[in-house]
Amino acid sequence: MDQSSRERRGKAGGVAQSALERDLVAQAKSGDREAFTELYLKHFQRVFRHVYYMIGDRQEADALTNETFLRAWKVLQKYEDRGLPIENWLLKIGHNLATRYLKKRRPVQNIETVSLVDASEHRPEHIAEVASDVMTLRAAILRLPEIPQQVIIWRFLEGMSYEEVETLLGKKNGAIRVIQFRALKQLKTILEDMDRSRAAACERMGTEKHQLAERIPVKSADSDGSNARRRWLSFDAGT
């Protein structure tokens, strides 16, 4: 594929790699450490943000981001300019490192058990409404299997096009849309399960507080005791 073809594909699938960046990559591949340092300074923050979003630990994210660039430097000769930003390649390395880090801490779920249904209920904006906050949504995304998780994060967190994600994952045209559809359906289910679990936990907490209040000895003739009892019951009722 010639340079003009790569540029056309890059523009069709997302932000094409600039001529200046291509020059920096070429210089870095020839062993120019200063050129690679420029790439490091330019892309560190976005790779760090991606890794930090996945693992939720700033110190570990910083270490993994540095490891990302160290590994990139070691295998830079294998990088092929396909007309897409080298940042995508760096994000893939960082994502893989973060995924291995997370696998030590949690099990994964099988998205193949999810069947295809009406897509209208599984739009990103609809799913976002189900999540009570950003951290809940993040926790739900991290419960997805590896490939669907990559698709969701790269498509909606990083804003990549279908074509860019297809290139990163080596999937055929249209496959990413199917993976995304199934992932969004499973993500909606995970969020709903989390919401039910949270509601059940709140109900148990309320029951336990009420039982504790009933065990507190109160003298009916003691005005101070009565006031204390009323304060507790008011707190228990959420007033």
C-alpha positions as CSV (number, residue, x, y, z in Angstrom):
1,M,0.0,0.0,0.0
2,D,1.5,3.3,-1.0
3,Q,1.6,6.5,1.1
4,S,-1.4,8.1,-0.5
5,S,-3.5,5.0,0.0
6,R,-2.5,4.8,3.6
7,E,-3.5,8.5,4.1
8,R,-6.9,7.9,2.4
9,R,-7.6,4.9,4.7
10,G,-6.5,6.8,7.7
11,K,-8.9,9.7,6.9
12,A,-11.7,7.3,6.3
13,G,-11.2,5.4,9.6
14,G,-10.2,8.2,11.9
15,V,-7.4,10.8,12.3
16,A,-4.6,10.0,9.8
17,Q,-1.0,10.0,11.0
18,S,0.6,13.3,10.2
19,A,3.7,13.6,8.0
20,L,5.6,15.0,11.0
21,E,4.7,12.0,13.1
22,R,5.6,9.6,10.4
23,D,9.0,11.2,10.2
24,L,9.4,10.9,14.0
25,V,8.5,7.2,13.8
26,A,10.9,6.6,11.0
27,Q,13.7,8.3,12.9
28,A,12.8,6.4,16.1
29,K,12.8,3.1,14.1
30,S,16.3,3.9,12.9
31,G,17.5,4.2,16.6
32,D,17.0,7.9,17.2
33,R,16.2,8.1,20.9
34,E,15.4,11.8,20.8
35,A,12.7,11.2,18.2
36,F,11.2,8.4,20.4
37,T,11.3,10.8,23.4
38,E,9.2,13.2,21.4
39,L,6.7,10.5,20.7
40,Y,6.7,9.6,24.4
41,L,6.0,13.2,25.5
42,K,3.3,13.5,22.9
43,H,1.4,10.4,23.7
44,F,2.1,9.6,27.4
45,Q,-1.0,11.4,28.8
46,R,-3.5,9.6,26.6
47,V,-1.9,6.2,27.2
48,F,-1.8,6.9,30.9
49,R,-5.5,8.0,30.9
50,H,-6.5,4.8,29.1
51,V,-4.5,2.5,31.5
52,Y,-5.7,4.4,34.6
53,Y,-9.3,4.1,33.5
54,M,-8.9,0.4,33.3
55,I,-7.0,-0.4,36.6
56,G,-8.1,2.6,38.8
57,D,-4.7,2.9,40.5
58,R,-2.6,6.0,39.6
59,Q,0.7,4.6,40.7
60,E,0.3,1.3,38.9
61,A,-1.1,3.1,35.8
62,D,2.1,5.3,35.7
63,A,4.3,2.2,36.0
64,L,2.3,0.4,33.3
65,T,2.4,3.4,31.0
66,N,6.1,3.6,31.3
67,E,6.3,-0.1,30.6
68,T,4.2,0.5,27.5
69,F,6.7,2.8,26.0
70,L,9.6,0.6,27.0
71,R,8.1,-2.3,25.2
72,A,7.2,-0.1,22.2
73,W,10.8,1.0,22.0
74,K,12.0,-2.6,22.0
75,V,9.7,-3.8,19.3
76,L,9.4,-0.6,17.3
77,Q,10.9,-2.3,14.2
78,K,7.8,-4.4,14.0
79,Y,5.5,-1.4,13.9
80,E,3.9,-0.9,10.4
81,D,2.6,2.4,9.3
82,R,-1.0,1.7,8.1
83,G,-2.0,5.3,7.9
84,L,-3.4,5.3,11.4
85,P,-1.7,7.1,14.4
86,I,1.0,5.3,16.2
87,E,-0.9,6.3,19.3
88,N,-3.4,3.5,18.5
89,W,-0.5,1.0,18.5
90,L,0.7,2.4,21.8
91,L,-2.8,2.2,23.3
92,K,-3.0,-1.4,22.2
93,I,0.2,-2.2,24.1
94,G,-0.9,-0.4,27.2
95,H,-4.3,-2.0,27.0
96,N,-2.8,-5.5,26.8
97,L,-0.6,-4.7,29.8
98,A,-3.5,-3.5,31.8
99,T,-5.6,-6.5,30.9
100,R,-2.9,-8.9,32.1
101,Y,-2.7,-6.8,35.3
102,L,-6.4,-7.1,35.9
103,K,-6.6,-10.8,35.1
104,K,-4.7,-11.4,38.3
105,R,-7.6,-9.9,40.2
106,R,-10.9,-10.9,38.6
107,P,-12.7,-13.6,36.5
108,V,-14.1,-12.9,33.1
109,Q,-17.6,-13.5,31.6
110,N,-18.5,-15.2,28.4
111,I,-20.2,-12.9,25.9
112,E,-21.0,-15.8,23.5
113,T,-24.0,-16.6,25.8
114,V,-25.6,-13.3,24.8
115,S,-28.1,-13.4,21.9
116,L,-28.8,-10.6,19.5
117,V,-32.0,-8.7,20.1
118,D,-33.4,-5.2,19.3
119,A,-30.5,-2.8,19.3
120,S,-32.7,0.2,20.3
121,E,-32.5,-0.9,24.0
122,H,-28.7,-1.2,23.9
123,R,-27.5,2.2,22.7
124,P,-24.6,3.7,24.6
125,E,-26.7,6.6,25.9
126,H,-29.4,4.2,27.1
127,I,-26.9,2.1,29.0
128,A,-25.3,5.3,30.5
129,E,-28.7,6.1,32.0
130,V,-28.8,2.8,33.9
131,A,-25.4,3.5,35.6
132,S,-25.7,5.5,38.8
133,D,-22.3,7.1,38.3
134,V,-19.1,6.9,36.3
135,M,-17.4,4.5,38.6
136,T,-20.3,2.1,38.3
137,L,-20.1,2.2,34.5
138,R,-16.3,1.6,34.7
139,A,-16.7,-1.4,37.0
140,A,-19.3,-2.8,34.6
141,I,-17.1,-2.4,31.6
142,L,-14.2,-4.1,33.4
143,R,-16.4,-7.2,33.9
144,L,-16.6,-7.7,30.1
145,P,-14.5,-10.3,28.4
146,E,-11.2,-9.0,26.9
147,I,-12.2,-8.4,23.3
148,P,-15.6,-6.9,23.9
149,Q,-14.0,-4.8,26.7
150,Q,-11.4,-3.5,24.2
151,V,-14.1,-2.6,21.6
152,I,-16.2,-0.7,24.2
153,I,-13.2,1.2,25.6
154,W,-11.7,2.0,22.2
155,R,-15.0,3.0,20.6
156,F,-16.5,5.0,23.4
157,L,-13.6,6.1,25.6
158,E,-11.0,6.7,23.0
159,G,-13.5,7.6,20.2
160,M,-11.9,5.3,17.6
161,S,-13.8,4.5,14.4
162,Y,-14.9,0.9,13.5
163,E,-12.1,0.8,10.9
164,E,-9.4,1.7,13.5
165,V,-10.6,-0.9,15.9
166,E,-10.8,-3.5,13.2
167,T,-7.2,-2.8,12.3
168,L,-6.0,-3.0,15.9
169,L,-7.8,-6.3,16.5
170,G,-7.3,-7.8,13.1
171,K,-11.0,-8.4,12.6
172,K,-12.9,-8.5,9.3
173,N,-15.1,-5.7,8.2
174,G,-18.3,-5.6,10.2
175,A,-17.1,-7.9,13.0
176,I,-16.5,-5.0,15.4
177,R,-20.1,-3.9,15.0
178,V,-21.4,-7.3,16.0
179,I,-19.0,-7.5,19.0
180,Q,-20.0,-4.0,20.1
181,F,-23.7,-4.9,19.8
182,R,-23.3,-8.0,22.0
183,A,-21.0,-6.2,24.4
184,L,-23.5,-3.3,24.9
185,K,-26.3,-5.9,25.6
186,Q,-24.2,-7.6,28.2
187,L,-23.1,-4.3,29.7
188,K,-26.7,-3.4,30.2
189,T,-27.3,-6.7,31.9
190,I,-24.3,-6.2,34.2
191,L,-25.4,-2.7,35.2
192,E,-28.9,-3.9,36.0
193,D,-27.5,-6.7,38.1
194,M,-25.3,-4.3,39.9
195,D,-28.2,-2.0,40.5
196,R,-30.3,-4.8,42.0
197,S,-27.4,-5.9,44.2
198,R,-27.0,-2.3,45.5
199,A,-30.7,-2.0,46.2
200,A,-30.7,-5.3,48.1
201,A,-27.7,-4.2,50.1
202,C,-29.4,-0.9,51.0
203,E,-32.5,-2.8,52.1
204,R,-30.4,-5.1,54.3
205,M,-28.7,-2.1,55.8
206,G,-32.0,-0.4,56.6
207,T,-33.3,-3.6,58.2
208,E,-30.2,-4.0,60.4
209,K,-30.4,-0.4,61.6
210,H,-34.0,-0.9,62.5
211,Q,-33.2,-4.1,64.4
212,L,-30.4,-2.3,66.3
213,A,-32.7,0.5,67.2
214,E,-35.2,-1.9,68.7
215,R,-32.5,-3.4,70.9
216,I,-31.5,0.0,72.4
217,P,-32.9,0.2,76.0
218,V,-35.0,3.3,76.5
219,K,-36.8,4.4,79.8
220,S,-40.2,5.7,79.0
221,A,-40.1,8.2,81.8
222,D,-36.7,9.5,80.8
223,S,-37.1,12.5,78.6
224,D,-33.5,12.4,77.5
225,G,-33.8,8.7,76.6
226,S,-37.0,9.4,74.7
227,N,-35.3,12.2,72.7
228,A,-32.4,9.9,71.9
229,R,-34.8,7.2,70.7
230,R,-36.7,9.7,68.5
231,R,-33.4,11.0,67.0
232,W,-32.4,7.4,66.1
233,L,-35.8,6.6,64.6
234,S,-35.6,9.9,62.6
235,F,-32.2,9.0,61.3
236,D,-33.4,5.5,60.5
237,A,-36.3,6.9,58.5
238,G,-33.9,9.2,56.6
239,T,-35.3,12.4,57.9
